[in-house]
Amino acid sequence: MNSEMRPNAASLDPDAALVEVQARTQALWPRAAFAAGLAQEGAVFRRLRSNRLLEHRRCVLEVKTADGQSFVLRADFDTAKPAALIRELERQRKAAEGLKPVPGVSAPELLWQDPQHPYALMGFVQGDTAYRTLALTDYGLGVREDVLRRIGQAVAELHRVSDAGVRQFWPKPFLNMVSDRALAVREGRLWLPKPNRFLGLCAHLHRAARFARGTEFRSALAHGDLHLRNIIMSEKEVSFIDFLNHDAIFPQRDIADIWLANCPEHLASDGHIPGFGLVAQADWAAFEEGYGAKLTDDPVFRFLFAWRLFRFWVSLGRKLPELQRSSLVAVSVVQVLDALLADEAD
């Protein structure tokens, strides 16, 4: 491994690791500032929230320059696959370029990028996460339907500028993984909460695949991690951050991520009529109006929504069993499955 990518031998103290990775990121500032034509002197650094599981190797900093401008400096260290992370930055670059002519929708512009390592300087996006913006509507700060309509419209624009043409949907690669995980559960090689219900989801996916197989759909290069904390909103703009590199050309996966990545937080709460997949009917109506398509009638979307639930359920196997059994999350995935099965029976 390149010595620049490998952290120094350090204490096992997690706080010490955070201090080290931030110092290494700040050390990139002179090179990034020079390349971007910015003044190096007088910059102030503030660590931004990132994936806590990656904080030992990833650092995201807000850099405020002496003249009051703000930028984001991001670096990933100690990774065996730097090329994949570099491709994530390239995905962001393409999205930012494609969205430039689109009023009110953007992705941060890359101002400097190391050619060999996943280090980059980019524009700072003003605003709050869509997660918080939506939550504040519960306290009368904004209208939930308006927020979801704006999000839907912005996601539609992101997919439009990432268009990959009309294709037919063939679910075999998905079903191969479904069958593999189902067999692992049956043989006791994979521990999951509610294993029999998980096998019911696997059976549902095979049935849903029959309806979706061969269906034409408008493909687009997906964002890859489109939960509501990776969407930043202000009064005038909706911005997308933290693109995830993969080869998916299914925009439906992005939309399923919005509702299921933080399950059960975005499902219908008390007093709201549940719709497809336990998402509130009113939420679907507002989002679909903004997006411009009746997603819940699309067999490809319905399959990929269930596929996202499958992936979420499998991820629970990486948590401690004693935590899973007491978690509302394990209960919620079963409830979503029940909703999908009930909808299938109608």
Buried (B, 14 or more C-beta within 10 A) or exposed (E): EEEEBEEEEEEEEEEEBBEBBBEBBBEBBEBBBEEEEBEEEEBEBEBEEBEEEBBBBBBBBBBBBEEEEBBBBBBBBBBEEBEBBBBBBBBBBBBBEBBEEBEBBBBBBBBBBBEEBBBBBBBBBEBBBBBBBBBBBEEEEBEBBEBBBBBBBBBBBBBBBBBBEEBEBEBEEBBEBBEEBBEBBEEEEBBBBBBEBBBBBBEBBBEBBEBBBEBEBBBBBBBBBBBBBBBBBEEEBBBBBBBBBBEBBBBBBBBBBBBBBBBBBBBBEEEBEBBBBBBBBBBBBBBBBBBEBEBBEBBBBBBBBBBBBBBBBBEBBEBEEEEBEEBEBBEBBBBBBEBBBEBEEE
